[in-house]
Amino acid sequence: MEKEDNFKKEQLLHGMQNLPISVQIEKLKTRIDMIGAACESAEKVLAETRKSLLFWYSSRSNNGFDR
């Protein structure tokens, strides 16, 4: 697990070590924002999928189908 974490850190910081600290911070903030946006989008997709599945299950049970 530690090796995987270290590899991910190295990937994230690749090519930024020679940049000024302030630029590194801004680049990392941008990446964090992008990851946050992707997570929000994924949460919305999951919520819509759950709604669809609940609708599908309830419509099947209302039509007299058992699984």
N, CA, C, O and CB atoms as a CASP TS submission, in Angstrom:
PFRMAT TS
TARGET T0000
AUTHOR 0000-0000-0000
METHOD Language model
MODEL 1
PARENT N/A
ATOM      1  N   MET     1       0.827  -1.188   0.000  1.00  0.00           N
ATOM      2  CA  MET     1       0.000   0.000   0.000  1.00  0.00           C
ATOM      3  C   MET     1       0.876   1.259   0.000  1.00  0.00           C
ATOM      4  O   MET     1       0.583   2.234  -0.691  1.00  0.00           O
ATOM      5  CB  MET     1      -0.944  -0.006   1.213  1.00  0.00           C
ATOM      6  N   GLU     2       1.924   1.218   0.765  1.00  0.00           N
ATOM      7  CA  GLU     2       2.819   2.373   0.850  1.00  0.00           C
ATOM      8  C   GLU     2       3.522   2.612  -0.487  1.00  0.00           C
ATOM      9  O   GLU     2       3.709   3.756  -0.899  1.00  0.00           O
ATOM     10  CB  GLU     2       3.859   2.168   1.970  1.00  0.00           C
ATOM     11  N   LYS     3       3.911   1.523  -1.164  1.00  0.00           N
ATOM     12  CA  LYS     3       4.559   1.656  -2.461  1.00  0.00           C
ATOM     13  C   LYS     3       3.608   2.306  -3.464  1.00  0.00           C
ATOM     14  O   LYS     3       4.005   3.164  -4.252  1.00  0.00           O
ATOM     15  CB  LYS     3       5.029   0.283  -2.974  1.00  0.00           C
ATOM     16  N   GLU     4       2.350   1.881  -3.419  1.00  0.00           N
ATOM     17  CA  GLU     4       1.343   2.442  -4.328  1.00  0.00           C
ATOM     18  C   GLU     4       1.135   3.930  -4.050  1.00  0.00           C
ATOM     19  O   GLU     4       1.039   4.733  -4.978  1.00  0.00           O
ATOM     20  CB  GLU     4       0.004   1.683  -4.189  1.00  0.00           C
ATOM     21  N   ASP     5       1.066   4.293  -2.770  1.00  0.00           N
ATOM     22  CA  ASP     5       0.912   5.703  -2.394  1.00  0.00           C
ATOM     23  C   ASP     5       2.102   6.539  -2.880  1.00  0.00           C
ATOM     24  O   ASP     5       1.931   7.637  -3.411  1.00  0.00           O
ATOM     25  CB  ASP     5       0.764   5.836  -0.865  1.00  0.00           C
ATOM     26  N   ASN     6       3.289   6.007  -2.692  1.00  0.00           N
ATOM     27  CA  ASN     6       4.493   6.724  -3.133  1.00  0.00           C
ATOM     28  C   ASN     6       4.503   6.889  -4.651  1.00  0.00           C
ATOM     29  O   ASN     6       4.885   7.941  -5.164  1.00  0.00           O
ATOM     30  CB  ASN     6       5.763   5.980  -2.675  1.00  0.00           C
ATOM     31  N   PHE     7       4.082   5.849  -5.366  1.00  0.00           N
ATOM     32  CA  PHE     7       4.030   5.924  -6.823  1.00  0.00           C
ATOM     33  C   PHE     7       3.035   7.002  -7.264  1.00  0.00           C
ATOM     34  O   PHE     7       3.318   7.775  -8.179  1.00  0.00           O
ATOM     35  CB  PHE     7       3.643   4.553  -7.423  1.00  0.00           C
ATOM     36  N   LYS     8       1.880   7.049  -6.616  1.00  0.00           N
ATOM     37  CA  LYS     8       0.879   8.060  -6.949  1.00  0.00           C
ATOM     38  C   LYS     8       1.395   9.475  -6.666  1.00  0.00           C
ATOM     39  O   LYS     8       1.145  10.396  -7.443  1.00  0.00           O
ATOM     40  CB  LYS     8      -0.410   7.805  -6.162  1.00  0.00           C
ATOM     41  N   LYS     9       2.106   9.641  -5.566  1.00  0.00           N
ATOM     42  CA  LYS     9       2.683  10.948  -5.247  1.00  0.00           C
ATOM     43  C   LYS     9       3.699  11.357  -6.310  1.00  0.00           C
ATOM     44  O   LYS     9       3.716  12.505  -6.753  1.00  0.00           O
ATOM     45  CB  LYS     9       3.348  10.923  -3.856  1.00  0.00           C
ATOM     46  N   GLU    10       4.545  10.411  -6.716  1.00  0.00           N
ATOM     47  CA  GLU    10       5.542  10.698  -7.737  1.00  0.00           C
ATOM     48  C   GLU    10       4.878  11.071  -9.058  1.00  0.00           C
ATOM     49  O   GLU    10       5.328  11.986  -9.748  1.00  0.00           O
ATOM     50  CB  GLU    10       6.467   9.496  -7.930  1.00  0.00           C
ATOM     51  N   GLN    11       3.806  10.359  -9.410  1.00  0.00           N
ATOM     52  CA  GLN    11       3.070  10.676 -10.633  1.00  0.00           C
ATOM     53  C   GLN    11       2.500  12.088 -10.572  1.00  0.00           C
ATOM     54  O   GLN    11       2.592  12.847 -11.536  1.00  0.00           O
ATOM     55  CB  GLN    11       1.943   9.661 -10.859  1.00  0.00           C
ATOM     56  N   LEU    12       1.920  12.424  -9.449  1.00  0.00           N
ATOM     57  CA  LEU    12       1.292  13.729  -9.276  1.00  0.00           C
ATOM     58  C   LEU    12       2.311  14.856  -9.371  1.00  0.00           C
ATOM     59  O   LEU    12       2.027  15.908  -9.945  1.00  0.00           O
ATOM     60  CB  LEU    12       0.572  13.793  -7.939  1.00  0.00           C
ATOM     61  N   LEU    13       3.482  14.640  -8.815  1.00  0.00           N
ATOM     62  CA  LEU    13       4.500  15.689  -8.758  1.00  0.00           C
ATOM     63  C   LEU    13       5.467  15.670  -9.941  1.00  0.00           C
ATOM     64  O   LEU    13       6.338  16.533 -10.048  1.00  0.00           O
ATOM     65  CB  LEU    13       5.279  15.562  -7.485  1.00  0.00           C
ATOM     66  N   HIS    14       5.311  14.680 -10.832  1.00  0.00           N
ATOM     67  CA  HIS    14       6.218  14.550 -11.978  1.00  0.00           C
ATOM     68  C   HIS    14       6.244  15.838 -12.802  1.00  0.00           C
ATOM     69  O   HIS    14       5.199  16.344 -13.212  1.00  0.00           O
ATOM     70  CB  HIS    14       5.798  13.362 -12.865  1.00  0.00           C
ATOM     71  N   GLY    15       7.421  16.348 -13.032  1.00  0.00           N
ATOM     72  CA  GLY    15       7.582  17.535 -13.847  1.00  0.00           C
ATOM     73  C   GLY    15       7.353  18.849 -13.118  1.00  0.00           C
ATOM     74  O   GLY    15       7.438  19.916 -13.726  1.00  0.00           O
ATOM     75  N   MET    16       7.064  18.788 -11.823  1.00  0.00           N
ATOM     76  CA  MET    16       6.801  20.030 -11.089  1.00  0.00           C
ATOM     77  C   MET    16       7.907  20.391 -10.111  1.00  0.00           C
ATOM     78  O   MET    16       7.915  21.496  -9.570  1.00  0.00           O
ATOM     79  CB  MET    16       5.500  19.917 -10.345  1.00  0.00           C
ATOM     80  N   GLN    17       8.845  19.472  -9.876  1.00  0.00           N
ATOM     81  CA  GLN    17       9.865  19.718  -8.865  1.00  0.00           C
ATOM     82  C   GLN    17      10.711  20.952  -9.157  1.00  0.00           C
ATOM     83  O   GLN    17      11.197  21.603  -8.233  1.00  0.00           O
ATOM     84  CB  GLN    17      10.755  18.519  -8.744  1.00  0.00           C
ATOM     85  N   ASN    18      10.888  21.275 -10.423  1.00  0.00           N
ATOM     86  CA  ASN    18      11.747  22.406 -10.781  1.00  0.00           C
ATOM     87  C   ASN    18      10.990  23.729 -10.836  1.00  0.00           C
ATOM     88  O   ASN    18      11.593  24.779 -11.063  1.00  0.00           O
ATOM     89  CB  ASN    18      12.405  22.148 -12.115  1.00  0.00           C
ATOM     90  N   LEU    19       9.684  23.686 -10.633  1.00  0.00           N
ATOM     91  CA  LEU    19       8.874  24.909 -10.663  1.00  0.00           C
ATOM     92  C   LEU    19       8.910  25.592  -9.299  1.00  0.00           C
ATOM     93  O   LEU    19       9.133  24.935  -8.282  1.00  0.00           O
ATOM     94  CB  LEU    19       7.410  24.591 -11.068  1.00  0.00           C
ATOM     95  N   PRO    20       8.695  26.898  -9.274  1.00  0.00           N
ATOM     96  CA  PRO    20       8.602  27.593  -7.985  1.00  0.00           C
ATOM     97  C   PRO    20       7.457  27.017  -7.144  1.00  0.00           C
ATOM     98  O   PRO    20       6.460  26.538  -7.685  1.00  0.00           O
ATOM     99  CB  PRO    20       8.395  29.113  -8.202  1.00  0.00           C
ATOM    100  N   ILE    21       7.605  27.069  -5.845  1.00  0.00           N
ATOM    101  CA  ILE    21       6.621  26.508  -4.916  1.00  0.00           C
ATOM    102  C   ILE    21       5.222  27.074  -5.176  1.00  0.00           C
ATOM    103  O   ILE    21       4.239  26.333  -5.155  1.00  0.00           O
ATOM    104  CB  ILE    21       7.039  26.790  -3.465  1.00  0.00           C
ATOM    105  N   SER    22       5.132  28.381  -5.421  1.00  0.00           N
ATOM    106  CA  SER    22       3.819  29.000  -5.641  1.00  0.00           C
ATOM    107  C   SER    22       3.130  28.413  -6.871  1.00  0.00           C
ATOM    108  O   SER    22       1.912  28.232  -6.873  1.00  0.00           O
ATOM    109  CB  SER    22       3.966  30.520  -5.798  1.00  0.00           C
ATOM    110  N   VAL    23       3.901  28.117  -7.912  1.00  0.00           N
ATOM    111  CA  VAL    23       3.342  27.520  -9.127  1.00  0.00           C
ATOM    112  C   VAL    23       2.920  26.075  -8.847  1.00  0.00           C
ATOM    113  O   VAL    23       1.872  25.633  -9.317  1.00  0.00           O
ATOM    114  CB  VAL    23       4.373  27.573 -10.292  1.00  0.00           C
ATOM    115  N   GLN    24       3.726  25.346  -8.089  1.00  0.00           N
ATOM    116  CA  GLN    24       3.381  23.979  -7.719  1.00  0.00           C
ATOM    117  C   GLN    24       2.057  23.949  -6.956  1.00  0.00           C
ATOM    118  O   GLN    24       1.198  23.105  -7.209  1.00  0.00           O
ATOM    119  CB  GLN    24       4.502  23.350  -6.873  1.00  0.00           C
ATOM    120  N   ILE    25       1.909  24.889  -6.016  1.00  0.00           N
ATOM    121  CA  ILE    25       0.685  24.957  -5.209  1.00  0.00           C
ATOM    122  C   ILE    25      -0.520  25.228  -6.104  1.00  0.00           C
ATOM    123  O   ILE    25      -1.557  24.583  -5.947  1.00  0.00           O
ATOM    124  CB  ILE    25       0.805  26.054  -4.121  1.00  0.00           C
ATOM    125  N   GLU    26      -0.405  26.156  -7.024  1.00  0.00           N
ATOM    126  CA  GLU    26      -1.515  26.478  -7.919  1.00  0.00           C
ATOM    127  C   GLU    26      -1.883  25.286  -8.805  1.00  0.00           C
ATOM    128  O   GLU    26      -3.061  24.998  -9.018  1.00  0.00           O
ATOM    129  CB  GLU    26      -1.159  27.687  -8.788  1.00  0.00           C
ATOM    130  N   LYS    27      -0.867  24.604  -9.315  1.00  0.00           N
ATOM    131  CA  LYS    27      -1.117  23.436 -10.155  1.00  0.00           C
ATOM    132  C   LYS    27      -1.820  22.335  -9.354  1.00  0.00           C
ATOM    133  O   LYS    27      -2.740  21.691  -9.857  1.00  0.00           O
ATOM    134  CB  LYS    27       0.205  22.906 -10.747  1.00  0.00           C
ATOM    135  N   LEU    28      -1.388  22.125  -8.118  1.00  0.00           N
ATOM    136  CA  LEU    28      -2.020  21.113  -7.275  1.00  0.00           C
ATOM    137  C   LEU    28      -3.455  21.496  -6.923  1.00  0.00           C
ATOM    138  O   LEU    28      -4.338  20.639  -6.895  1.00  0.00           O
ATOM    139  CB  LEU    28      -1.207  20.905  -6.000  1.00  0.00           C
ATOM    140  N   LYS    29      -3.689  22.782  -6.655  1.00  0.00           N
ATOM    141  CA  LYS    29      -5.055  23.245  -6.375  1.00  0.00           C
ATOM    142  C   LYS    29      -5.959  22.993  -7.573  1.00  0.00           C
ATOM    143  O   LYS    29      -7.102  22.561  -7.422  1.00  0.00           O
ATOM    144  CB  LYS    29      -5.059  24.746  -6.013  1.00  0.00           C
ATOM    145  N   THR    30      -5.438  23.264  -8.764  1.00  0.00           N
ATOM    146  CA  THR    30      -6.216  23.024  -9.985  1.00  0.00           C
ATOM    147  C   THR    30      -6.562  21.547 -10.125  1.00  0.00           C
ATOM    148  O   THR    30      -7.695  21.193 -10.452  1.00  0.00           O
ATOM    149  CB  THR    30      -5.441  23.503 -11.224  1.00  0.00           C
ATOM    150  N   ARG    31      -5.579  20.692  -9.876  1.00  0.00           N
ATOM    151  CA  ARG    31      -5.825  19.245  -9.970  1.00  0.00           C
ATOM    152  C   ARG    31      -6.842  18.793  -8.927  1.00  0.00           C
ATOM    153  O   ARG    31      -7.705  17.967  -9.223  1.00  0.00           O
ATOM    154  CB  ARG    31      -4.510  18.463  -9.795  1.00  0.00           C
ATOM    155  N   ILE    32      -6.750  19.316  -7.731  1.00  0.00           N
ATOM    156  CA  ILE    32      -7.695  18.970  -6.666  1.00  0.00           C
ATOM    157  C   ILE    32      -9.102  19.394  -7.065  1.00  0.00           C
ATOM    158  O   ILE    32     -10.059  18.648  -6.857  1.00  0.00           O
ATOM    159  CB  ILE    32      -7.289  19.637  -5.329  1.00  0.00           C
ATOM    160  N   ASP    33      -9.233  20.593  -7.641  1.00  0.00           N
ATOM    161  CA  ASP    33     -10.540  21.058  -8.105  1.00  0.00           C
ATOM    162  C   ASP    33     -11.096  20.146  -9.197  1.00  0.00           C
ATOM    163  O   ASP    33     -12.289  19.843  -9.211  1.00  0.00           O
ATOM    164  CB  ASP    33     -10.438  22.496  -8.625  1.00  0.00           C
ATOM    165  N   MET    34     -10.236  19.714 -10.101  1.00  0.00           N
ATOM    166  CA  MET    34     -10.674  18.820 -11.179  1.00  0.00           C
ATOM    167  C   MET    34     -11.138  17.480 -10.616  1.00  0.00           C
ATOM    168  O   MET    34     -12.137  16.925 -11.072  1.00  0.00           O
ATOM    169  CB  MET    34      -9.538  18.601 -12.196  1.00  0.00           C
ATOM    170  N   ILE    35     -10.426  16.970  -9.643  1.00  0.00           N
ATOM    171  CA  ILE    35     -10.810  15.703  -9.008  1.00  0.00           C
ATOM    172  C   ILE    35     -12.135  15.870  -8.281  1.00  0.00           C
ATOM    173  O   ILE    35     -12.991  14.988  -8.336  1.00  0.00           O
ATOM    174  CB  ILE    35      -9.713  15.220  -8.025  1.00  0.00           C
ATOM    175  N   GLY    36     -12.308  17.002  -7.598  1.00  0.00           N
ATOM    176  CA  GLY    36     -13.569  17.281  -6.911  1.00  0.00           C
ATOM    177  C   GLY    36     -14.740  17.335  -7.876  1.00  0.00           C
ATOM    178  O   GLY    36     -15.813  16.804  -7.590  1.00  0.00           O
ATOM    179  N   ALA    37     -14.533  17.975  -9.015  1.00  0.00           N
ATOM    180  CA  ALA    37     -15.591  18.067 -10.027  1.00  0.00           C
ATOM    181  C   ALA    37     -15.933  16.682 -10.575  1.00  0.00           C
ATOM    182  O   ALA    37     -17.103  16.369 -10.793  1.00  0.00           O
ATOM    183  CB  ALA    37     -15.162  19.005 -11.179  1.00  0.00           C
ATOM    184  N   ALA    38     -14.926  15.866 -10.793  1.00  0.00           N
ATOM    185  CA  ALA    38     -15.170  14.502 -11.285  1.00  0.00           C
ATOM    186  C   ALA    38     -15.947  13.686 -10.256  1.00  0.00           C
ATOM    187  O   ALA    38     -16.822  12.900 -10.619  1.00  0.00           O
ATOM    188  CB  ALA    38     -13.837  13.801 -11.618  1.00  0.00           C
ATOM    189  N   CYS    39     -15.634  13.867  -8.992  1.00  0.00           N
ATOM    190  CA  CYS    39     -16.354  13.154  -7.927  1.00  0.00           C
ATOM    191  C   CYS    39     -17.813  13.599  -7.857  1.00  0.00           C
ATOM    192  O   CYS    39     -18.710  12.773  -7.691  1.00  0.00           O
ATOM    193  CB  CYS    39     -15.670  13.385  -6.568  1.00  0.00           C
ATOM    194  N   GLU    40     -18.046  14.899  -7.982  1.00  0.00           N
ATOM    195  CA  GLU    40     -19.419  15.410  -7.979  1.00  0.00           C
ATOM    196  C   GLU    40     -20.215  14.836  -9.137  1.00  0.00           C
ATOM    197  O   GLU    40     -21.370  14.440  -8.980  1.00  0.00           O
ATOM    198  CB  GLU    40     -19.424  16.940  -8.048  1.00  0.00           C
ATOM    199  N   SER    41     -19.590  14.797 -10.288  1.00  0.00           N
ATOM    200  CA  SER    41     -20.249  14.248 -11.473  1.00  0.00           C
ATOM    201  C   SER    41     -20.575  12.771 -11.269  1.00  0.00           C
ATOM    202  O   SER    41     -21.668  12.318 -11.610  1.00  0.00           O
ATOM    203  CB  SER    41     -19.362  14.432 -12.719  1.00  0.00           C
ATOM    204  N   ALA    42     -19.636  12.033 -10.721  1.00  0.00           N
ATOM    205  CA  ALA    42     -19.858  10.607 -10.465  1.00  0.00           C
ATOM    206  C   ALA    42     -20.980  10.396  -9.453  1.00  0.00           C
ATOM    207  O   ALA    42     -21.778   9.470  -9.596  1.00  0.00           O
ATOM    208  CB  ALA    42     -18.568   9.948  -9.964  1.00  0.00           C
ATOM    209  N   GLU    43     -21.046  11.246  -8.432  1.00  0.00           N
ATOM    210  CA  GLU    43     -22.117  11.145  -7.433  1.00  0.00           C
ATOM    211  C   GLU    43     -23.477  11.373  -8.081  1.00  0.00           C
ATOM    212  O   GLU    43     -24.445  10.688  -7.751  1.00  0.00           O
ATOM    213  CB  GLU    43     -21.894  12.162  -6.293  1.00  0.00           C
ATOM    214  N   LYS    44     -23.556  12.328  -8.998  1.00  0.00           N
ATOM    215  CA  LYS    44     -24.815  12.601  -9.692  1.00  0.00           C
ATOM    216  C   LYS    44     -25.227  11.413 -10.547  1.00  0.00           C
ATOM    217  O   LYS    44     -26.400  11.040 -10.569  1.00  0.00           O
ATOM    218  CB  LYS    44     -24.690  13.859 -10.561  1.00  0.00           C
ATOM    219  N   VAL    45     -24.280  10.824 -11.245  1.00  0.00           N
ATOM    220  CA  VAL    45     -24.573   9.656 -12.081  1.00  0.00           C
ATOM    221  C   VAL    45     -25.072   8.501 -11.212  1.00  0.00           C
ATOM    222  O   VAL    45     -26.043   7.828 -11.558  1.00  0.00           O
ATOM    223  CB  VAL    45     -23.317   9.226 -12.883  1.00  0.00           C
ATOM    224  N   LEU    46     -24.404   8.280 -10.091  1.00  0.00           N
ATOM    225  CA  LEU    46     -24.834   7.204  -9.190  1.00  0.00           C
ATOM    226  C   LEU    46     -26.232   7.463  -8.647  1.00  0.00           C
ATOM    227  O   LEU    46     -27.035   6.534  -8.558  1.00  0.00           O
ATOM    228  CB  LEU    46     -23.845   7.051  -8.031  1.00  0.00           C
ATOM    229  N   ALA    47     -26.539   8.694  -8.284  1.00  0.00           N
ATOM    230  CA  ALA    47     -27.870   9.028  -7.764  1.00  0.00           C
ATOM    231  C   ALA    47     -28.929   8.789  -8.821  1.00  0.00           C
ATOM    232  O   ALA    47     -29.989   8.239  -8.519  1.00  0.00           O
ATOM    233  CB  ALA    47     -27.921  10.487  -7.288  1.00  0.00           C
ATOM    234  N   GLU    48     -28.665   9.191 -10.052  1.00  0.00           N
ATOM    235  CA  GLU    48     -29.635   8.978 -11.134  1.00  0.00           C
ATOM    236  C   GLU    48     -29.822   7.484 -11.419  1.00  0.00           C
ATOM    237  O   GLU    48     -30.932   7.029 -11.694  1.00  0.00           O
ATOM    238  CB  GLU    48     -29.177   9.707 -12.416  1.00  0.00           C
ATOM    239  N   THR    49     -28.736   6.740 -11.350  1.00  0.00           N
ATOM    240  CA  THR    49     -28.824   5.292 -11.568  1.00  0.00           C
ATOM    241  C   THR    49     -29.662   4.641 -10.479  1.00  0.00           C
ATOM    242  O   THR    49     -30.483   3.770 -10.768  1.00  0.00           O
ATOM    243  CB  THR    49     -27.420   4.660 -11.606  1.00  0.00           C
ATOM    244  N   ARG    50     -29.466   5.052  -9.235  1.00  0.00           N
ATOM    245  CA  ARG    50     -30.268   4.509  -8.131  1.00  0.00           C
ATOM    246  C   ARG    50     -31.747   4.816  -8.341  1.00  0.00           C
ATOM    247  O   ARG    50     -32.601   3.951  -8.146  1.00  0.00           O
ATOM    248  CB  ARG    50     -29.793   5.084  -6.778  1.00  0.00           C
ATOM    249  N   LYS    51     -32.045   6.052  -8.739  1.00  0.00           N
ATOM    250  CA  LYS    51     -33.439   6.431  -8.987  1.00  0.00           C
ATOM    251  C   LYS    51     -34.043   5.560 -10.081  1.00  0.00           C
ATOM    252  O   LYS    51     -35.171   5.082  -9.958  1.00  0.00           O
ATOM    253  CB  LYS    51     -33.537   7.918  -9.377  1.00  0.00           C
ATOM    254  N   SER    52     -33.284   5.359 -11.147  1.00  0.00           N
ATOM    255  CA  SER    52     -33.769   4.542 -12.260  1.00  0.00           C
ATOM    256  C   SER    52     -34.017   3.112 -11.822  1.00  0.00           C
ATOM    257  O   SER    52     -35.031   2.513 -12.180  1.00  0.00           O
ATOM    258  CB  SER    52     -32.775   4.567 -13.415  1.00  0.00           C
ATOM    259  N   LEU    53     -33.096   2.568 -11.053  1.00  0.00           N
ATOM    260  CA  LEU    53     -33.268   1.191 -10.573  1.00  0.00           C
ATOM    261  C   LEU    53     -34.467   1.077  -9.646  1.00  0.00           C
ATOM    262  O   LEU    53     -35.229   0.116  -9.742  1.00  0.00           O
ATOM    263  CB  LEU    53     -32.006   0.712  -9.850  1.00  0.00           C
ATOM    264  N   LEU    54     -34.647   2.035  -8.756  1.00  0.00           N
ATOM    265  CA  LEU    54     -35.809   1.996  -7.861  1.00  0.00           C
ATOM    266  C   LEU    54     -37.096   2.092  -8.653  1.00  0.00           C
ATOM    267  O   LEU    54     -38.062   1.389  -8.356  1.00  0.00           O
ATOM    268  CB  LEU    54     -35.741   3.131  -6.831  1.00  0.00           C
ATOM    269  N   PHE    55     -37.121   2.953  -9.661  1.00  0.00           N
ATOM    270  CA  PHE    55     -38.298   3.067 -10.512  1.00  0.00           C
ATOM    271  C   PHE    55     -38.563   1.752 -11.227  1.00  0.00           C
ATOM    272  O   PHE    55     -39.704   1.295 -11.295  1.00  0.00           O
ATOM    273  CB  PHE    55     -38.123   4.202 -11.529  1.00  0.00           C
ATOM    274  N   TRP    56     -37.503   1.140 -11.763  1.00  0.00           N
ATOM    275  CA  TRP    56     -37.636  -0.115 -12.491  1.00  0.00           C
ATOM    276  C   TRP    56     -38.161  -1.226 -11.578  1.00  0.00           C
ATOM    277  O   TRP    56     -39.067  -1.973 -11.949  1.00  0.00           O
ATOM    278  CB  TRP    56     -36.288  -0.521 -13.100  1.00  0.00           C
ATOM    279  N   TYR    57     -37.575  -1.324 -10.373  1.00  0.00           N
ATOM    280  CA  TYR    57     -38.031  -2.348  -9.430  1.00  0.00           C
ATOM    281  C   TYR    57     -39.483  -2.127  -9.021  1.00  0.00           C
ATOM    282  O   TYR    57     -40.268  -3.072  -8.959  1.00  0.00           O
ATOM    283  CB  TYR    57     -37.139  -2.359  -8.190  1.00  0.00           C
ATOM    284  N   SER    58     -39.833  -0.878  -8.745  1.00  0.00           N
ATOM    285  CA  SER    58     -41.209  -0.613  -8.318  1.00  0.00           C
ATOM    286  C   SER    58     -42.191  -0.859  -9.461  1.00  0.00           C
ATOM    287  O   SER    58     -43.302  -1.327  -9.215  1.00  0.00           O
ATOM    288  CB  SER    58     -41.345   0.830  -7.805  1.00  0.00           C
ATOM    289  N   SER    59     -41.814  -0.558 -10.697  1.00  0.00           N
ATOM    290  CA  SER    59     -42.721  -0.806 -11.818  1.00  0.00           C
ATOM    291  C   SER    59     -42.884  -2.301 -12.057  1.00  0.00           C
ATOM    292  O   SER    59     -43.962  -2.748 -12.449  1.00  0.00           O
ATOM    293  CB  SER    59     -42.207  -0.119 -13.091  1.00  0.00           C
ATOM    294  N   ARG    60     -41.847  -3.067 -11.832  1.00  0.00           N
ATOM    295  CA  ARG    60     -41.953  -4.536 -11.986  1.00  0.00           C
ATOM    296  C   ARG    60     -42.874  -5.111 -10.926  1.00  0.00           C
ATOM    297  O   ARG    60     -43.709  -5.965 -11.227  1.00  0.00           O
ATOM    298  CB  ARG    60     -40.557  -5.207 -11.894  1.00  0.00           C
ATOM    299  N   SER    61     -42.733  -4.656  -9.693  1.00  0.00           N
ATOM    300  CA  SER    61     -43.560  -5.203  -8.613  1.00  0.00           C
ATOM    301  C   SER    61     -45.013  -4.751  -8.760  1.00  0.00           C
ATOM    302  O   SER    61     -45.924  -5.484  -8.377  1.00  0.00           O
ATOM    303  CB  SER    61     -43.007  -4.773  -7.241  1.00  0.00           C
ATOM    304  N   ASN    62     -45.242  -3.558  -9.307  1.00  0.00           N
ATOM    305  CA  ASN    62     -46.603  -3.085  -9.530  1.00  0.00           C
ATOM    306  C   ASN    62     -47.284  -3.824 -10.670  1.00  0.00           C
ATOM    307  O   ASN    62     -48.513  -3.838 -10.738  1.00  0.00           O
ATOM    308  CB  ASN    62     -46.598  -1.601  -9.814  1.00  0.00           C
ATOM    309  N   ASN    63     -46.528  -4.432 -11.559  1.00  0.00           N
ATOM    310  CA  ASN    63     -47.092  -5.164 -12.693  1.00  0.00           C
ATOM    311  C   ASN    63     -47.273  -6.636 -12.383  1.00  0.00           C
ATOM    312  O   ASN    63     -47.647  -7.413 -13.262  1.00  0.00           O
ATOM    313  CB  ASN    63     -46.209  -5.006 -13.911  1.00  0.00           C
ATOM    314  N   GLY    64     -47.016  -7.028 -11.155  1.00  0.00           N
ATOM    315  CA  GLY    64     -47.213  -8.421 -10.755  1.00  0.00           C
ATOM    316  C   GLY    64     -46.052  -9.343 -11.058  1.00  0.00           C
ATOM    317  O   GLY    64     -46.198 -10.561 -10.958  1.00  0.00           O
ATOM    318  N   PHE    65     -44.903  -8.799 -11.427  1.00  0.00           N
ATOM    319  CA  PHE    65     -43.737  -9.617 -11.707  1.00  0.00           C
ATOM    320  C   PHE    65     -42.984  -9.869 -10.412  1.00  0.00           C
ATOM    321  O   PHE    65     -42.834  -8.974  -9.580  1.00  0.00           O
ATOM    322  CB  PHE    65     -42.825  -8.944 -12.753  1.00  0.00           C
ATOM    323  N   ASP    66     -42.519 -11.083 -10.256  1.00  0.00           N
ATOM    324  CA  ASP    66     -41.635 -11.423  -9.137  1.00  0.00           C
ATOM    325  C   ASP    66     -40.260 -11.678  -9.700  1.00  0.00           C
ATOM    326  O   ASP    66     -39.993 -12.755 -10.234  1.00  0.00           O
ATOM    327  CB  ASP    66     -42.156 -12.666  -8.338  1.00  0.00           C
ATOM    328  N   ARG    67     -39.407 -10.725  -9.591  1.00  0.00           N
ATOM    329  CA  ARG    67     -38.030 -10.811 -10.076  1.00  0.00           C
ATOM    330  C   ARG    67     -38.018 -11.281 -11.474  1.00  0.00           C
ATOM    331  O   ARG    67     -36.950 -11.421 -12.069  1.00  0.00           O
ATOM    332  CB  ARG    67     -37.193 -11.723  -9.219  1.00  0.00           C
TER
END
